[in-house]
């Protein structure tokens, strides 16, 4: 399938774009970015230099993905999501002179396969969002999100676990180290570490 790039989009000739990917109005793809096959890049999306995006990824309007971010296959990123890449951002040095690229280190962020990030969320750099995890809209993610984890809030906290279909998982039985959880819709089962399950169900969270 052909790549479709809207005439208003700005795509570097040094970027790699996979077959079947669609890039919409006013998107900007920087040099060295790698985007897989059958992706959708929405209006006004900014993808920085060196960003890596897998196959079948949907990125909605006005998302900002900065250098150091890796997005695996099948990820959904809602509108206006922002990824950061600097723990201590400053425009100037202590002496007042303007900082350059040599004055900072890119902090990497990883979003695993099948994860979803809700609209208007902010992802602090240095975290991993686990496989099939779900981040609720408007969240500020400042810590690791386990596989299948459901997080939301500011700061985002673990509230439960979800099926790949998106439904919230329920307890079926418990072993010495895991909770066996099941989807009420399709009966998919997954073993969740008991410590993670307990943390998600703790009322103090």
N, C-alpha and C positions, 0 to 999 in steps of 0.2 A: 504494500500500500504506500501511496505517496505521502510525503510530509506536507502538511498544510501550514503555511506561515502567513498571517495577515499582513498586508502591505505596511501597516503602521508599526508592526513589531520590529524591534532592533535585535538581531541575532548575529553574534560574532561569527565570522568565517572560521574561527578556531574552536567553536563549540561543536560537539557531536550530538546529533539528533537522530533518534531511531525511527524506523519505518512506521508509518501510521500515526505519528504524533501530530497533534494539532496545537498551534500556538496562536492565541487570539490577540485582539487589539492592544497596542501599546505595551506589550510585554517586552522585557529586556533580558536577554540571555548573554552573559559575559563569556570572555575567552576561557577555554579550558573546561567549561561546564560539559557534563556528559548526561544526556537524557535518553532513557531507554525507549522501547517500542510502545506504541499505542497509548501514549500519555496525552492528557489534556492539560494545557497550560492556559489559565484564564486571563481575562483582561487585566492589564496593569501589573502583572506578576513580575517580580525582580528576582533573577537567579544569578548569584554572584559568581565570580571566577572560581573554577575548580570544584564547584558543587557537583555531587554525584546523585543522580536520580534513576531509580530502577525502571522496570517495565510496568505498564498498566497503572500508572500513578495519576490521580486526579488532583490538580492544584487549582483551587477556586480563585476568584478575582482578588487582586491587590495583596497577594501573599508576598512576603519578603523572606528570601532564603539566602543567608549570607555565607561567605566562605567558611569551609570547615564542616558543613552539614552533609550528611549522607542519608539519603532516603531510599529504603529498599522497595522491593516490588509490591504493588497492590495497595499502596498507602493512599489515604484520603486526607487532604488538607483543606479545611474550610476557609471561607473568605476572611481576609484581613489578619491571618495568622502571621506572627513575626518570630523568626528565629534570630538569636543573638550569637555573637562569637567572641565576646570580650568580657571577662569577669570584672575588670577595673577600667571602665571606659573613661578616657580623658581626652580633650581636644588639645591641651597644651602640657608641657613639662612644668615642673615646679618653678623654673626660672622664667616662665611665661612664653617660651618659644613654642612654635607649633610642632606637635608630634608628627612623626612619619611612620611608615609601615615598619621600619626597623625598631620602633619603640614598643611594639606589642607582639604577643604570641597568640596565634589563632587557637581557640579552644574548641575541640571537635564535639559534634552532637550526632547521635545516631537514632534514626527512626526505623524500627524493624518491620518486617513484612506484615502487611494487612492492617497495620495500626490506623486509627482515625483521630484527627485533631480538629476539635470544634472551632467554629467561627470566633474571631477576635481573641484567640489564645496567644499567649507569649511563652516561648520556650527558652529558658535560660540555657546558655551553652554548657557543655560538659556532661549532659545527661543522656541516658539511653531510654527511649520509649519502646517497651517490649512488643513482641509479636502479638498482633491482634488486640493490643491495648486500645482503650478509648479515652480521649481527653474531652471533657465537657466544655461547652462554649464558654468563652470569657475567662478561662482558667489561666493561671500563671504557674507553669511547671518549673519547679526548682530542685527536684530530686528525681531519682530513678523511678520509672514506672515498670512494674513487673509484667511479664507476658499475661495477656488477657485481663490486665488490671483496668478498672474503671476509676478514673480520678477526675475531680473537679474542685473549683474554688480558688481562692487567692490567700495563701498559696494552695496549690492543688494537693489534695490528700486522697489516699486510697479509700474508696467507698464500697468496693465490691469487685466482682469479676464478671466478664461477659464472654459469650459465645462468639465465634467468628461471624455469626449472623447478626450479632448486636444485642441479643436478648441477655438479660442478667441471669447468671448461673445460680443454681440452688444446691444446697447440700444434699447428697444422697447417702453417703456414709463416711466414716473416718477411719484411717489407719493410724499407726503409731507416728507417722511423719507427715501425712497428707490428708487433705480433705478431698474427697471425690465429689466433684460438682457436676451438675447436669443442666443442660438447656431445657426449659419447659416446652419449647416449640419443636425441636428436632431431635431431642434426646442425646445430643452430643455430650460426651463426658470428658473431663480433664482432671488430672490430679494437681491440686494447688498445694504448695507447701503450707503446712498448718500455721506456721508463724505469720505468713503473709495473710492468710484468711483471718486469723485472730486480729491482726492489725487493722484490716479493713472493717471488721465488725465492732471494733472498740468504740464505745460511745464518746470517749475523750477525744477522738479524732473528728 
